[in-house]
Amino acid sequence: MKKFIIFLVKTSIVALIFGALVYRAMKGTAFSELKIADLNFAALGIGVALNLLATVVTILRWRALVQALDAPLSLVDSLKYGFIGFMFNLSPIGIVGGDAIKVAALSKKNGVPLAKSTASVVVDRAIGLFAMFVLGLVFVFTDGFYRIDAPTAKIATRGVVVLTALAVAFFAFVAIPSSERRRREKFAQKIPFVGNILSKITYAVLAYNQRKRTLLYSFVATLGVHLGFSASLYFIARGIFGAVPSVADHCVLYCLGNVGSVIPLSAGPLEYFLDELYPLFSIPGRAPFELGYGMTIGVAYRLASAAAAFVGVAFYAFAKTEVDAARNNVEN
């Protein structure tokens, strides 16, 4: 019952966010400029293809993390669990997240110990966020975003600096050679508000103490993944509105916009942050975007991700019994 209530609350929050964004957009010109006849379908197709490619690389990264713990996971199973997990994460299909599905399926069918399957998913998420913070920090300063004299830009710049510094400090804390593994977990657990989560991440990362090269390779691959998603966002924006901020600008937009991904909602935060950020960028040949444009592009980007998630729908159709059994184990 508790999980169902949480699901309803999250769904209600998503509905409220989109309601507010649509209301703001109707006051501007975003919807009036959006015309099917003017869409650049070639650019949209490239955006969808890049989104799918980056998703595949993300799944292969997770497979490498699983195998680094000497756990069996075939290429087919990794794609199956990965895309099904992506499908569950992307849309509110029930009350169980895709990460929990991946952990349960990996443990049940492949016989991977629960601790190892959980560690692989937790570290996969942690590396994804860490690489996104680092890439965002790099482009915020190389692209000149930090010079924009607007409260939103200043808050976003300070935010990405703080998040990156905290992430670096955390991974340095975990990576320090020490035999006192349990002590570090207990120390992390004492940190106010986020202690429980950090202790779990600490435990998971420590499982890779003898696999640091795998973590490094995964981090580098993840930088490429985020660049792919950033390019996907750029081509989707270009396909809808033509003249848009540069590719480098979209690396900033993607990374800062996806800071909202730390909030466990299936949709909403990305669209909100993009709607706030797009008006800050200058666009050669046209006036800067108003409120409503970022939300429109964010929704289109979400649809591109949904297209990738349809691969998960196909896998789910052929493995429904297997996945539902794992799902029931999680729910119960």
C-alpha positions as YAML, in Angstrom:
chain: A
units: angstrom
residues:
- id: 1
  name: MET
  ca: [0.00, 0.00, 0.00]
- id: 2
  name: LYS
  ca: [2.83, 2.39, 0.88]
- id: 3
  name: LYS
  ca: [4.51, 1.88, -2.52]
- id: 4
  name: PHE
  ca: [1.20, 2.50, -4.29]
- id: 5
  name: ILE
  ca: [0.69, 5.77, -2.41]
- id: 6
  name: ILE
  ca: [4.23, 6.87, -3.34]
- id: 7
  name: PHE
  ca: [3.46, 6.04, -6.96]
- id: 8
  name: LEU
  ca: [0.28, 8.16, -6.88]
- id: 9
  name: VAL
  ca: [2.15, 11.06, -5.27]
- id: 10
  name: LYS
  ca: [4.91, 10.93, -7.92]
- id: 11
  name: THR
  ca: [2.36, 10.75, -10.74]
- id: 12
  name: SER
  ca: [0.47, 13.72, -9.30]
- id: 13
  name: ILE
  ca: [3.69, 15.77, -9.05]
- id: 14
  name: VAL
  ca: [4.53, 15.00, -12.70]
- id: 15
  name: ALA
  ca: [1.01, 16.06, -13.75]
- id: 16
  name: LEU
  ca: [1.29, 19.32, -11.79]
- id: 17
  name: ILE
  ca: [4.71, 20.12, -13.30]
- id: 18
  name: PHE
  ca: [3.47, 19.59, -16.85]
- id: 19
  name: GLY
  ca: [0.27, 21.51, -16.13]
- id: 20
  name: ALA
  ca: [2.29, 24.51, -14.97]
- id: 21
  name: LEU
  ca: [4.68, 24.26, -17.94]
- id: 22
  name: VAL
  ca: [1.87, 24.08, -20.49]
- id: 23
  name: TYR
  ca: [0.12, 27.02, -18.85]
- id: 24
  name: ARG
  ca: [3.31, 29.11, -19.12]
- id: 25
  name: ALA
  ca: [3.90, 28.01, -22.72]
- id: 26
  name: MET
  ca: [0.41, 29.07, -23.79]
- id: 27
  name: LYS
  ca: [1.29, 32.63, -22.83]
- id: 28
  name: GLY
  ca: [4.23, 32.68, -25.26]
- id: 29
  name: THR
  ca: [4.87, 31.82, -28.90]
- id: 30
  name: ALA
  ca: [6.29, 28.30, -28.57]
- id: 31
  name: PHE
  ca: [3.10, 26.49, -29.57]
- id: 32
  name: SER
  ca: [2.22, 28.94, -32.36]
- id: 33
  name: GLU
  ca: [5.67, 28.45, -33.92]
- id: 34
  name: LEU
  ca: [5.41, 24.68, -33.73]
- id: 35
  name: LYS
  ca: [4.23, 23.53, -37.18]
- id: 36
  name: ILE
  ca: [4.42, 19.99, -38.54]
- id: 37
  name: ALA
  ca: [5.16, 21.28, -42.04]
- id: 38
  name: ASP
  ca: [8.30, 23.00, -40.77]
- id: 39
  name: LEU
  ca: [9.74, 20.00, -38.93]
- id: 40
  name: ASN
  ca: [13.13, 18.74, -40.09]
- id: 41
  name: PHE
  ca: [12.55, 14.99, -40.01]
- id: 42
  name: ALA
  ca: [16.14, 14.20, -40.98]
- id: 43
  name: ALA
  ca: [17.43, 16.04, -37.89]
- id: 44
  name: LEU
  ca: [14.75, 14.40, -35.73]
- id: 45
  name: GLY
  ca: [15.76, 10.98, -37.07]
- id: 46
  name: ILE
  ca: [19.41, 11.63, -36.21]
- id: 47
  name: GLY
  ca: [18.35, 12.70, -32.71]
- id: 48
  name: VAL
  ca: [16.38, 9.50, -32.16]
- id: 49
  name: ALA
  ca: [19.22, 7.34, -33.54]
- id: 50
  name: LEU
  ca: [21.80, 9.01, -31.26]
- id: 51
  name: ASN
  ca: [19.49, 8.53, -28.30]
- id: 52
  name: LEU
  ca: [19.15, 4.82, -29.05]
- id: 53
  name: LEU
  ca: [22.92, 4.40, -29.59]
- id: 54
  name: ALA
  ca: [23.75, 6.13, -26.30]
- id: 55
  name: THR
  ca: [21.19, 3.94, -24.51]
- id: 56
  name: VAL
  ca: [22.81, 0.79, -25.92]
- id: 57
  name: VAL
  ca: [26.26, 1.93, -24.75]
- id: 58
  name: THR
  ca: [24.78, 2.59, -21.29]
- id: 59
  name: ILE
  ca: [23.49, -0.97, -21.15]
- id: 60
  name: LEU
  ca: [26.83, -2.39, -22.30]
- id: 61
  name: ARG
  ca: [28.53, -0.36, -19.56]
- id: 62
  name: TRP
  ca: [26.27, -2.02, -17.00]
- id: 63
  name: ARG
  ca: [27.13, -5.44, -18.46]
- id: 64
  name: ALA
  ca: [30.86, -4.70, -18.03]
- id: 65
  name: LEU
  ca: [30.23, -3.75, -14.40]
- id: 66
  name: VAL
  ca: [28.35, -7.00, -13.79]
- id: 67
  name: GLN
  ca: [31.07, -9.11, -15.40]
- id: 68
  name: ALA
  ca: [33.76, -7.28, -13.41]
- id: 69
  name: LEU
  ca: [32.27, -8.91, -10.31]
- id: 70
  name: ASP
  ca: [32.75, -12.35, -11.92]
- id: 71
  name: ALA
  ca: [29.00, -12.62, -12.46]
- id: 72
  name: PRO
  ca: [27.54, -14.21, -15.61]
- id: 73
  name: LEU
  ca: [25.57, -11.96, -17.99]
- id: 74
  name: SER
  ca: [25.29, -12.65, -21.71]
- id: 75
  name: LEU
  ca: [25.00, -9.90, -24.29]
- id: 76
  name: VAL
  ca: [21.40, -10.87, -25.07]
- id: 77
  name: ASP
  ca: [20.39, -10.90, -21.39]
- id: 78
  name: SER
  ca: [22.11, -7.57, -20.76]
- id: 79
  name: LEU
  ca: [20.20, -5.95, -23.63]
- id: 80
  name: LYS
  ca: [16.97, -7.59, -22.49]
- id: 81
  name: TYR
  ca: [17.22, -6.56, -18.83]
- id: 82
  name: GLY
  ca: [18.72, -3.20, -19.74]
- id: 83
  name: PHE
  ca: [15.98, -2.16, -22.17]
- id: 84
  name: ILE
  ca: [13.21, -3.54, -19.97]
- id: 85
  name: GLY
  ca: [14.67, -1.65, -17.01]
- id: 86
  name: PHE
  ca: [14.89, 1.48, -19.16]
- id: 87
  name: MET
  ca: [11.25, 1.03, -20.13]
- id: 88
  name: PHE
  ca: [10.14, 0.78, -16.50]
- id: 89
  name: ASN
  ca: [12.29, 3.76, -15.47]
- id: 90
  name: LEU
  ca: [11.01, 5.97, -18.27]
- id: 91
  name: SER
  ca: [7.30, 5.68, -17.65]
- id: 92
  name: PRO
  ca: [5.20, 4.98, -14.57]
- id: 93
  name: ILE
  ca: [4.22, 1.40, -15.52]
- id: 94
  name: GLY
  ca: [3.40, 0.30, -12.02]
- id: 95
  name: ILE
  ca: [5.18, 0.96, -8.75]
- id: 96
  name: VAL
  ca: [8.51, -0.82, -9.28]
- id: 97
  name: GLY
  ca: [11.46, 0.96, -10.88]
- id: 98
  name: GLY
  ca: [13.54, -0.44, -13.69]
- id: 99
  name: ASP
  ca: [16.67, -0.74, -11.53]
- id: 100
  name: ALA
  ca: [14.83, -3.02, -9.12]
- id: 101
  name: ILE
  ca: [13.64, -5.13, -12.06]
- id: 102
  name: LYS
  ca: [17.23, -5.48, -13.33]
- id: 103
  name: VAL
  ca: [18.50, -6.53, -9.91]
- id: 104
  name: ALA
  ca: [15.71, -9.07, -9.39]
- id: 105
  name: ALA
  ca: [15.92, -10.54, -12.90]
- id: 106
  name: LEU
  ca: [19.71, -10.81, -12.75]
- id: 107
  name: SER
  ca: [19.56, -12.60, -9.41]
- id: 108
  name: LYS
  ca: [16.65, -14.89, -10.24]
- id: 109
  name: LYS
  ca: [17.51, -16.07, -13.77]
- id: 110
  name: ASN
  ca: [21.29, -15.72, -13.86]
- id: 111
  name: GLY
  ca: [21.90, -16.81, -10.28]
- id: 112
  name: VAL
  ca: [23.93, -13.68, -9.50]
- id: 113
  name: PRO
  ca: [24.09, -13.03, -5.72]
- id: 114
  name: LEU
  ca: [21.79, -10.19, -4.73]
- id: 115
  name: ALA
  ca: [24.68, -8.15, -3.29]
- id: 116
  name: LYS
  ca: [26.58, -8.27, -6.60]
- id: 117
  name: SER
  ca: [23.57, -7.51, -8.80]
- id: 118
  name: THR
  ca: [22.63, -4.58, -6.55]
- id: 119
  name: ALA
  ca: [26.20, -3.27, -6.51]
- id: 120
  name: SER
  ca: [26.35, -3.31, -10.33]
- id: 121
  name: VAL
  ca: [23.19, -1.23, -10.66]
- id: 122
  name: VAL
  ca: [24.12, 1.22, -7.89]
- id: 123
  name: VAL
  ca: [27.63, 1.81, -9.30]
- id: 124
  name: ASP
  ca: [26.19, 2.11, -12.81]
- id: 125
  name: ARG
  ca: [23.93, 4.92, -11.57]
- id: 126
  name: ALA
  ca: [26.69, 6.58, -9.55]
- id: 127
  name: ILE
  ca: [29.11, 6.65, -12.49]
- id: 128
  name: GLY
  ca: [26.38, 8.02, -14.74]
- id: 129
  name: LEU
  ca: [25.70, 10.94, -12.40]
- id: 130
  name: PHE
  ca: [29.38, 11.61, -11.67]
- id: 131
  name: ALA
  ca: [30.29, 11.73, -15.37]
- id: 132
  name: MET
  ca: [27.34, 14.02, -16.05]
- id: 133
  name: PHE
  ca: [28.44, 16.44, -13.31]
- id: 134
  name: VAL
  ca: [32.02, 16.46, -14.62]
- id: 135
  name: LEU
  ca: [30.98, 16.98, -18.24]
- id: 136
  name: GLY
  ca: [28.56, 19.71, -17.22]
- id: 137
  name: LEU
  ca: [31.28, 21.47, -15.24]
- id: 138
  name: VAL
  ca: [33.69, 21.34, -18.19]
- id: 139
  name: PHE
  ca: [31.20, 22.82, -20.66]
- id: 140
  name: VAL
  ca: [29.84, 25.40, -18.22]
- id: 141
  name: PHE
  ca: [33.31, 26.98, -18.17]
- id: 142
  name: THR
  ca: [34.61, 26.23, -21.68]
- id: 143
  name: ASP
  ca: [31.34, 27.34, -23.29]
- id: 144
  name: GLY
  ca: [31.19, 30.54, -21.24]
- id: 145
  name: PHE
  ca: [27.87, 29.77, -19.57]
- id: 146
  name: TYR
  ca: [29.27, 30.91, -16.24]
- id: 147
  name: ARG
  ca: [29.56, 34.46, -17.64]
- id: 148
  name: ILE
  ca: [25.81, 34.81, -18.24]
- id: 149
  name: ASP
  ca: [24.52, 37.53, -15.93]
- id: 150
  name: ALA
  ca: [21.25, 35.93, -14.89]
- id: 151
  name: PRO
  ca: [20.21, 34.48, -11.51]
- id: 152
  name: THR
  ca: [19.32, 31.11, -13.06]
- id: 153
  name: ALA
  ca: [22.75, 30.82, -14.71]
- id: 154
  name: LYS
  ca: [24.57, 31.77, -11.53]
- id: 155
  name: ILE
  ca: [22.58, 29.27, -9.44]
- id: 156
  name: ALA
  ca: [23.10, 26.52, -12.05]
- id: 157
  name: THR
  ca: [26.84, 27.22, -12.24]
- id: 158
  name: ARG
  ca: [27.28, 27.14, -8.48]
- id: 159
  name: GLY
  ca: [25.14, 24.02, -8.30]
- id: 160
  name: VAL
  ca: [27.19, 22.02, -10.80]
- id: 161
  name: VAL
  ca: [30.44, 23.15, -9.12]
- id: 162
  name: VAL
  ca: [29.19, 22.02, -5.70]
- id: 163
  name: LEU
  ca: [27.78, 18.71, -6.98]
- id: 164
  name: THR
  ca: [31.00, 17.87, -8.85]
- id: 165
  name: ALA
  ca: [33.14, 18.75, -5.83]
- id: 166
  name: LEU
  ca: [30.98, 16.60, -3.55]
- id: 167
  name: ALA
  ca: [31.10, 13.70, -6.03]
- id: 168
  name: VAL
  ca: [34.90, 13.92, -6.34]
- id: 169
  name: ALA
  ca: [35.26, 14.06, -2.56]
- id: 170
  name: PHE
  ca: [32.98, 11.05, -2.13]
- id: 171
  name: PHE
  ca: [34.78, 8.87, -4.68]
- id: 172
  name: ALA
  ca: [38.15, 9.92, -3.24]
- id: 173
  name: PHE
  ca: [36.90, 8.94, 0.22]
- id: 174
  name: VAL
  ca: [35.79, 5.52, -1.03]
- id: 175
  name: ALA
  ca: [38.91, 4.93, -3.15]
- id: 176
  name: ILE
  ca: [41.42, 5.51, -0.35]
- id: 177
  name: PRO
  ca: [43.14, 2.15, 0.30]
- id: 178
  name: SER
  ca: [42.01, 0.85, 3.67]
- id: 179
  name: SER
  ca: [41.12, -2.40, 5.35]
- id: 180
  name: GLU
  ca: [38.42, -0.63, 7.37]
- id: 181
  name: ARG
  ca: [35.70, -1.15, 4.78]
- id: 182
  name: ARG
  ca: [32.84, -1.36, 7.25]
- id: 183
  name: ARG
  ca: [33.98, 1.81, 9.00]
- id: 184
  name: ARG
  ca: [33.64, 3.82, 5.81]
- id: 185
  name: GLU
  ca: [30.11, 2.52, 5.29]
- id: 186
  name: LYS
  ca: [29.14, 3.50, 8.85]
- id: 187
  name: PHE
  ca: [30.73, 6.92, 8.45]
- id: 188
  name: ALA
  ca: [28.77, 7.53, 5.24]
- id: 189
  name: GLN
  ca: [25.56, 6.45, 6.96]
- id: 190
  name: LYS
  ca: [25.97, 9.16, 9.61]
- id: 191
  name: ILE
  ca: [25.81, 11.99, 7.06]
- id: 192
  name: PRO
  ca: [22.53, 13.86, 7.59]
- id: 193
  name: PHE
  ca: [19.64, 13.37, 5.14]
- id: 194
  name: VAL
  ca: [21.60, 11.31, 2.56]
- id: 195
  name: GLY
  ca: [23.48, 8.92, 4.85]
- id: 196
  name: ASN
  ca: [21.44, 5.83, 4.02]
- id: 197
  name: ILE
  ca: [21.85, 6.31, 0.28]
- id: 198
  name: LEU
  ca: [25.56, 7.13, 0.56]
- id: 199
  name: SER
  ca: [26.25, 4.07, 2.70]
- id: 200
  name: LYS
  ca: [24.68, 1.86, 0.01]
- id: 201
  name: ILE
  ca: [26.71, 3.57, -2.72]
- id: 202
  name: THR
  ca: [29.86, 3.22, -0.59]
- id: 203
  name: TYR
  ca: [29.24, -0.50, -0.15]
- id: 204
  name: ALA
  ca: [28.64, -0.91, -3.87]
- id: 205
  name: VAL
  ca: [31.73, 1.04, -4.96]
- id: 206
  name: LEU
  ca: [33.90, -0.83, -2.46]
- id: 207
  name: ALA
  ca: [32.84, -4.05, -4.17]
- id: 208
  name: TYR
  ca: [34.95, -2.82, -7.12]
- id: 209
  name: ASN
  ca: [38.08, -2.15, -5.05]
- id: 210
  name: GLN
  ca: [40.02, -4.67, -7.11]
- id: 211
  name: ARG
  ca: [38.38, -3.55, -10.37]
- id: 212
  name: LYS
  ca: [39.36, 0.13, -10.49]
- id: 213
  name: ARG
  ca: [40.34, -0.11, -14.16]
- id: 214
  name: THR
  ca: [36.79, -1.20, -14.99]
- id: 215
  name: LEU
  ca: [35.46, 1.85, -13.14]
- id: 216
  name: LEU
  ca: [37.81, 4.11, -15.10]
- id: 217
  name: TYR
  ca: [36.79, 2.62, -18.45]
- id: 218
  name: SER
  ca: [33.13, 2.90, -17.46]
- id: 219
  name: PHE
  ca: [33.60, 6.55, -16.55]
- id: 220
  name: VAL
  ca: [35.25, 7.36, -19.89]
- id: 221
  name: ALA
  ca: [32.53, 5.47, -21.78]
- id: 222
  name: THR
  ca: [29.90, 7.39, -19.82]
- id: 223
  name: LEU
  ca: [31.37, 10.73, -20.90]
- id: 224
  name: GLY
  ca: [30.81, 9.53, -24.47]
- id: 225
  name: VAL
  ca: [27.26, 8.48, -23.57]
- id: 226
  name: HIS
  ca: [26.40, 11.93, -22.25]
- id: 227
  name: LEU
  ca: [27.94, 13.57, -25.31]
- id: 228
  name: GLY
  ca: [25.70, 11.33, -27.42]
- id: 229
  name: PHE
  ca: [22.60, 12.31, -25.45]
- id: 230
  name: SER
  ca: [23.60, 15.98, -25.69]
- id: 231
  name: ALA
  ca: [23.92, 15.68, -29.47]
- id: 232
  name: SER
  ca: [20.55, 13.92, -29.53]
- id: 233
  name: LEU
  ca: [18.98, 16.87, -27.71]
- id: 234
  name: TYR
  ca: [20.62, 19.29, -30.18]
- id: 235
  name: PHE
  ca: [19.31, 17.51, -33.29]
- id: 236
  name: ILE
  ca: [15.83, 17.17, -31.81]
- id: 237
  name: ALA
  ca: [15.75, 20.90, -31.00]
- id: 238
  name: ARG
  ca: [17.02, 21.68, -34.49]
- id: 239
  name: GLY
  ca: [14.43, 19.39, -36.03]
- id: 240
  name: ILE
  ca: [11.62, 21.29, -34.30]
- id: 241
  name: PHE
  ca: [12.68, 24.94, -34.34]
- id: 242
  name: GLY
  ca: [15.51, 25.16, -36.91]
- id: 243
  name: ALA
  ca: [17.90, 27.77, -35.50]
- id: 244
  name: VAL
  ca: [18.91, 26.67, -32.00]
- id: 245
  name: PRO
  ca: [21.85, 27.06, -29.59]
- id: 246
  name: SER
  ca: [25.14, 25.36, -30.56]
- id: 247
  name: VAL
  ca: [26.09, 21.74, -29.85]
- id: 248
  name: ALA
  ca: [28.36, 22.94, -27.01]
- id: 249
  name: ASP
  ca: [25.43, 24.90, -25.58]
- id: 250
  name: HIS
  ca: [23.37, 21.73, -25.68]
- id: 251
  name: CYS
  ca: [26.02, 19.88, -23.67]
- id: 252
  name: VAL
  ca: [25.40, 22.49, -20.98]
- id: 253
  name: LEU
  ca: [21.63, 22.26, -21.43]
- id: 254
  name: TYR
  ca: [21.65, 18.46, -21.25]
- id: 255
  name: CYS
  ca: [23.90, 18.17, -18.20]
- id: 256
  name: LEU
  ca: [22.30, 20.97, -16.20]
- id: 257
  name: GLY
  ca: [18.82, 19.93, -17.29]
- id: 258
  name: ASN
  ca: [19.42, 16.36, -16.24]
- id: 259
  name: VAL
  ca: [20.48, 17.35, -12.74]
- id: 260
  name: GLY
  ca: [16.76, 16.84, -12.22]
- id: 261
  name: SER
  ca: [17.31, 13.14, -12.90]
- id: 262
  name: VAL
  ca: [18.44, 12.76, -9.29]
- id: 263
  name: ILE
  ca: [14.77, 13.38, -8.42]
- id: 264
  name: PRO
  ca: [13.00, 9.98, -8.68]
- id: 265
  name: LEU
  ca: [10.27, 11.03, -11.10]
- id: 266
  name: SER
  ca: [9.55, 9.43, -14.47]
- id: 267
  name: ALA
  ca: [9.16, 12.85, -16.14]
- id: 268
  name: GLY
  ca: [8.95, 16.54, -15.34]
- id: 269
  name: PRO
  ca: [12.22, 17.83, -13.86]
- id: 270
  name: LEU
  ca: [14.14, 17.66, -17.17]
- id: 271
  name: GLU
  ca: [11.41, 19.57, -19.00]
- id: 272
  name: TYR
  ca: [11.22, 22.18, -16.25]
- id: 273
  name: PHE
  ca: [14.98, 22.82, -16.14]
- id: 274
  name: LEU
  ca: [15.24, 22.99, -19.93]
- id: 275
  name: ASP
  ca: [12.38, 25.48, -20.01]
- id: 276
  name: GLU
  ca: [14.26, 27.70, -17.56]
- id: 277
  name: LEU
  ca: [17.65, 27.34, -19.27]
- id: 278
  name: TYR
  ca: [16.91, 27.71, -23.01]
- id: 279
  name: PRO
  ca: [16.01, 31.44, -22.77]
- id: 280
  name: LEU
  ca: [19.52, 32.13, -21.42]
- id: 281
  name: PHE
  ca: [21.27, 31.18, -24.67]
- id: 282
  name: SER
  ca: [21.79, 33.42, -27.67]
- id: 283
  name: ILE
  ca: [20.76, 31.97, -31.03]
- id: 284
  name: PRO
  ca: [22.35, 33.27, -34.26]
- id: 285
  name: GLY
  ca: [19.69, 34.57, -36.62]
- id: 286
  name: ARG
  ca: [16.78, 34.70, -34.22]
- id: 287
  name: ALA
  ca: [15.60, 36.05, -30.89]
- id: 288
  name: PRO
  ca: [16.30, 33.98, -27.76]
- id: 289
  name: PHE
  ca: [13.69, 31.37, -26.88]
- id: 290
  name: GLU
  ca: [10.93, 32.33, -24.48]
- id: 291
  name: LEU
  ca: [9.45, 30.12, -21.77]
- id: 292
  name: GLY
  ca: [7.70, 27.18, -23.40]
- id: 293
  name: TYR
  ca: [10.34, 26.35, -26.00]
- id: 294
  name: GLY
  ca: [12.50, 24.35, -23.59]
- id: 295
  name: MET
  ca: [9.48, 22.40, -22.37]
- id: 296
  name: THR
  ca: [8.50, 21.60, -25.97]
- id: 297
  name: ILE
  ca: [12.02, 20.40, -26.81]
- id: 298
  name: GLY
  ca: [12.16, 18.45, -23.55]
- id: 299
  name: VAL
  ca: [8.94, 16.62, -24.36]
- id: 300
  name: ALA
  ca: [10.22, 15.80, -27.85]
- id: 301
  name: TYR
  ca: [13.47, 14.50, -26.34]
- id: 302
  name: ARG
  ca: [11.38, 12.39, -23.96]
- id: 303
  name: LEU
  ca: [9.52, 10.95, -26.95]
- id: 304
  name: ALA
  ca: [12.86, 10.06, -28.56]
- id: 305
  name: SER
  ca: [13.74, 8.19, -25.37]
- id: 306
  name: ALA
  ca: [10.33, 6.52, -25.51]
- id: 307
  name: ALA
  ca: [11.19, 5.31, -29.02]
- id: 308
  name: ALA
  ca: [14.27, 3.63, -27.56]
- id: 309
  name: ALA
  ca: [12.12, 2.22, -24.78]
- id: 310
  name: PHE
  ca: [9.97, 0.45, -27.37]
- id: 311
  name: VAL
  ca: [12.88, -1.97, -27.73]
- id: 312
  name: GLY
  ca: [12.21, -2.77, -24.08]
- id: 313
  name: VAL
  ca: [8.53, -3.33, -24.91]
- id: 314
  name: ALA
  ca: [9.55, -5.91, -27.53]
- id: 315
  name: PHE
  ca: [11.88, -7.68, -25.07]
- id: 316
  name: TYR
  ca: [9.15, -7.59, -22.41]
- id: 317
  name: ALA
  ca: [6.65, -9.21, -24.78]
- id: 318
  name: PHE
  ca: [8.96, -12.22, -25.19]
- id: 319
  name: ALA
  ca: [10.08, -12.39, -21.54]
- id: 320
  name: LYS
  ca: [6.90, -11.30, -19.74]
- id: 321
  name: THR
  ca: [6.65, -14.36, -17.49]
- id: 322
  name: GLU
  ca: [10.28, -14.09, -16.45]
- id: 323
  name: VAL
  ca: [10.14, -10.37, -15.78]
- id: 324
  name: ASP
  ca: [6.78, -10.48, -14.02]
- id: 325
  name: ALA
  ca: [8.13, -13.14, -11.65]
- id: 326
  name: ALA
  ca: [11.07, -10.91, -10.80]
- id: 327
  name: ARG
  ca: [8.74, -7.93, -10.49]
- id: 328
  name: ASN
  ca: [6.46, -9.78, -8.09]
- id: 329
  name: ASN
  ca: [9.45, -10.69, -5.92]
- id: 330
  name: VAL
  ca: [10.34, -7.00, -5.66]
- id: 331
  name: GLU
  ca: [6.78, -5.88, -4.90]
- id: 332
  name: ASN
  ca: [6.32, -8.57, -2.26]
...
